[in-house]
Amino acid sequence: MKAIKLSNLIQRILSGALFVVLIVGSIIWSQYAFVAIFAVVTGLTVREFHRLTNRSPEIAVNQWIAIIGGIILFTTSFLHAANIIRYPIFSVYGLYIIVILVVELYLKRSNPIHNWAYFILGQIIIALPFSLLNFIAFIDGASYKPLLLLSVFVIIWVNDIGAYSTGMTFGKHRLFERISPKKSWEGFIGGAILALGAGVGLSYIIPEISLIKWLIFAAIIVLFGTFGDLMESLLKRTIHVKDSGNMMPGHGGLLDRFDSMLLSAPAIFIYLSLIFIS
């Protein structure tokens, strides 16, 4: 039994380390490494989402169609944000969506509205947040900002580590027991404190953004990252699964690892847009 637990722990550490190296390495290496890796990640995460929702007998979204749609949205967002190709580049994605909706008319499914709804839902809550990472990376419309983009993931990870360790040690008061029984207010507060500390550290690395703005940056990620985590927990609880997939041994699926990003990326994009515009 101890040998099995040790093996699982080693597996968890190795897959987690590989995940961090892949994410950090792709962002730091170059904008093209970032778009290549994250386009694939976007497609795979969209696939996981539809593998979960397609468990219902009334839902039969074609996973490949959804994957292609997510990748098109991500890559066209990159081309636009990086100022490589501007408008009407999004017309490609818009035309794709129109074609998919029309094709559903001819498939003679028992409940096509469910397929329309879940296809669009997957694009909105999975592909769109990933696509907005491009606009965070090119927030001023001029140059690629890998450290700013990486800061989003650093604070998410720091918050997760703080919430987990504090919750395991001191957690007594449930944060949202109906959806996620293990999460506690103590864990939330512990994660928030650690994330705010990371914000202080980032203010020295990227001094162009003031300390108070970094603290707000961290607070937004803590709040919306928690809601994103709860949103994914609600999805899994509704479908009665523990993990979104098994792509990362010991960690579950990609959706399990990016759940905090799903709402924090749109919120941070809006926040940074206001900062850089002002």
FILO-316503 format. One record per residue (C-alpha): y, z, x; residue in three letters. Coordinates in steps of 0.5 Angstrom, whole numbers, padded with zeros to 4 digits, always signed. Last residue first. Layout:
! residues N
YZXAla
...
END
This chain:
! residues 278
+0110-0037-0012Ser
+0105-0043-0012Ile
+0101-0040-0007Phe
+0100-0033-0010Ile
+0100-0036-0017Leu
+0094-0041-0015Ser
+0091-0035-0011Leu
+0090-0031-0018Tyr
+0088-0037-0022Ile
+0082-0039-0016Phe
+0081-0032-0016Ile
+0079-0031-0023Ala
+0075-0038-0023Pro
+0071-0035-0017Ala
+0070-0028-0020Ser
+0067-0031-0026Leu
+0060-0034-0023Leu
+0061-0031-0016Met
+0058-0024-0018Ser
+0052-0028-0021Asp
+0051-0032-0014Phe
+0045-0028-0011Arg
+0041-0027-0018Asp
+0043-0035-0019Leu
+0040-0037-0013Leu
+0033-0034-0015Gly
+0029-0027-0014Gly
+0031-0023-0008His
+0025-0021-0005Gly
+0023-0028-0003Pro
+0029-0032-0004Met
+0027-0038-0009Met
+0023-0034-0014Asn
+0027-0035-0020Gly
+0032-0032-0025Ser
+0029-0025-0024Asp
+0026-0020-0028Lys
+0025-0024-0034Val
+0025-0023-0042His
+0029-0029-0044Ile
+0035-0024-0047Thr
+0034-0019-0041Arg
+0035-0025-0036Lys
+0041-0028-0040Leu
+0044-0021-0041Leu
+0043-0019-0033Ser
+0047-0026-0032Glu
+0053-0024-0036Met
+0052-0017-0033Leu
+0053-0019-0026Asp
+0059-0024-0028Gly
+0062-0018-0031Phe
+0061-0014-0024Thr
+0064-0020-0020Gly
+0070-0020-0025Phe
+0072-0013-0024Leu
+0070-0012-0016Val
+0073-0019-0015Ile
+0079-0018-0018Ile
+0080-0011-0015Ala
+0079-0015-0008Ala
+0084-0020-0009Phe
+0089-0014-0012Ile
+0088-0011-0005Leu
+0089-0017-0001Trp
+0095-0018-0005Lys
+0098-0011-0003Ile
+0096-0012+0004Leu
+0100-0019+0005Ser
+0097-0026+0005Ile
+0099-0029+0011Glu
+0096-0023+0015Pro
+0089-0027+0015Ile
+0085-0023+0019Ile
+0089-0016+0019Tyr
+0089-0017+0011Ser
+0082-0018+0011Leu
+0081-0011+0014Gly
+0085-0008+0008Val
+0081-0012+0003Gly
+0074-0010+0006Ala
+0077-0003+0005Gly
+0078-0005-0003Leu
+0071-0007-0003Ala
+0068-0001+0000Leu
+0072+0003-0006Ile
+0070-0002-0011Ala
+0063-0001-0009Gly
+0063+0006-0009Gly
+0067+0006-0016Ile
+0062+0001-0019Phe
+0056+0005-0016Gly
+0059+0012-0019Glu
+0060+0008-0026Trp
+0052+0007-0026Ser
+0048+0000-0026Lys
+0040+0002-0027Lys
+0040+0001-0035Pro
+0043-0007-0034Ser
+0044-0009-0041Ile
+0044-0004-0046Arg
+0046+0001-0040Glu
+0053-0001-0039Phe
+0056+0003-0033Leu
+0051+0009-0034Arg
+0053+0016-0031His
+0048+0019-0026Lys
+0049+0015-0020Gly
+0050+0019-0014Phe
+0045+0016-0008Thr
+0042+0010-0012Met
+0049+0008-0015Gly
+0052+0009-0008Thr
+0048+0005-0004Ser
+0048-0001-0010Tyr
+0055-0001-0011Ala
+0057-0001-0004Gly
+0052-0006-0002Ile
+0054-0010-0008Asp
+0062-0009-0007Asn
+0061-0011+0001Val
+0057-0018-0001Trp
+0062-0020-0006Ile
+0068-0018-0001Ile
+0065-0022+0004Val
+0063-0028-0001Phe
+0071-0029-0003Val
+0073-0028+0004Ser
+0069-0034+0006Leu
+0074-0038+0002Leu
+0080-0035+0006Leu
+0076-0036+0012Leu
+0074-0043+0011Pro
+0081-0045+0009Lys
+0081-0053+0009Tyr
+0088-0056+0010Ser
+0094-0059+0005Ala
+0093-0058-0002Gly
+0095-0050-0002Asp
+0088-0048-0004Ile
+0084-0052-0001Phe
+0078-0047+0000Ala
+0080-0044-0006Ile
+0080-0051-0010Phe
+0073-0053-0007Asn
+0070-0046-0009Leu
+0072-0048-0016Leu
+0066-0053-0016Ser
+0062-0047-0016Phe
+0065-0044-0022Pro
+0064-0050-0025Leu
+0057-0052-0024Ala
+0054-0045-0027Ile
+0058-0043-0033Ile
+0061-0049-0035Ile
+0056-0054-0033Gln
+0050-0050-0036Gly
+0054-0049-0042Leu
+0055-0056-0043Ile
+0047-0057-0042Phe
+0046-0051-0047Tyr
+0050-0054-0053Ala
+0048-0061-0052Trp
+0041-0059-0052Asn
+0042-0054-0058His
+0045-0059-0062Ile
+0039-0064-0061Pro
+0035-0059-0065Asn
+0028-0063-0067Ser
+0030-0068-0062Arg
+0030-0075-0064Lys
+0032-0078-0056Leu
+0037-0083-0059Tyr
+0043-0079-0060Leu
+0042-0075-0054Glu
+0044-0081-0050Val
+0051-0080-0053Val
+0052-0073-0050Leu
+0049-0076-0043Ile
+0053-0082-0043Val
+0060-0078-0045Ile
+0058-0073-0039Ile
+0057-0078-0034Tyr
+0064-0081-0036Leu
+0067-0075-0035Gly
+0064-0074-0029Tyr
+0066-0081-0026Val
+0073-0080-0029Ser
+0074-0074-0025Phe
+0076-0079-0019Ile
+0082-0081-0023Pro
+0086-0078-0020Tyr
+0085-0076-0012Arg
+0081-0078-0007Ile
+0081-0075+0000Ile
+0086-0070-0002Asn
+0081-0064+0000Ala
+0081-0061-0007Ala
+0080-0068-0011His
+0074-0070-0006Leu
+0071-0063-0007Phe
+0072-0063-0014Ser
+0069-0070-0015Thr
+0063-0067-0010Thr
+0062-0061-0015Phe
+0062-0064-0021Leu
+0058-0070-0019Ile
+0053-0064-0017Ile
+0053-0061-0023Gly
+0052-0067-0027Gly
+0046-0069-0023Ile
+0043-0062-0024Ile
+0044-0063-0031Ala
+0040-0070-0032Ile
+0035-0067-0027Trp
+0034-0061-0032Gln
+0033-0065-0038Asn
+0035-0060-0043Val
+0029-0058-0048Ala
+0031-0052-0052Ile
+0028-0050-0059Glu
+0021-0048-0056Pro
+0026-0043-0052Ser
+0023-0043-0044Arg
+0028-0048-0043Asn
+0034-0043-0042Thr
+0031-0040-0036Leu
+0029-0047-0033Arg
+0036-0049-0035His
+0039-0044-0031Phe
+0035-0045-0025Glu
+0036-0052-0025Arg
+0044-0051-0025Val
+0042-0046-0019Thr
+0039-0052-0015Leu
+0044-0057-0016Gly
+0050-0052-0014Thr
+0046-0050-0008Val
+0045-0057-0006Val
+0053-0059-0007Ala
+0054-0052-0003Phe
+0050-0055+0003Ile
+0053-0061+0003Ala
+0060-0059+0001Val
+0060-0053+0006Phe
+0058-0058+0012Ala
+0063-0063+0010Tyr
+0069-0057+0010Gln
+0066-0055+0017Ser
+0062-0050+0021Trp
+0065-0044+0018Ile
+0063-0045+0011Ile
+0056-0048+0013Ser
+0055-0042+0017Gly
+0057-0037+0013Val
+0053-0039+0007Ile
+0047-0041+0011Leu
+0047-0035+0016Val
+0048-0030+0009Val
+0042-0034+0006Phe
+0037-0033+0012Leu
+0039-0026+0013Ala
+0037-0025+0006Gly
+0030-0029+0007Ser
+0029-0025+0013Leu
+0031-0018+0010Ile
+0027-0019+0004Arg
+0021-0021+0007Gln
+0021-0015+0012Ile
+0021-0011+0006Leu
+0016-0014+0003Asn
+0011-0014+0009Ser
+0013-0006+0009Leu
+0011-0005+0002Lys
+0005-0009+0003Ile
+0003-0005+0009Ala
+0005+0002+0006Lys
+0000+0000+0000Met
END
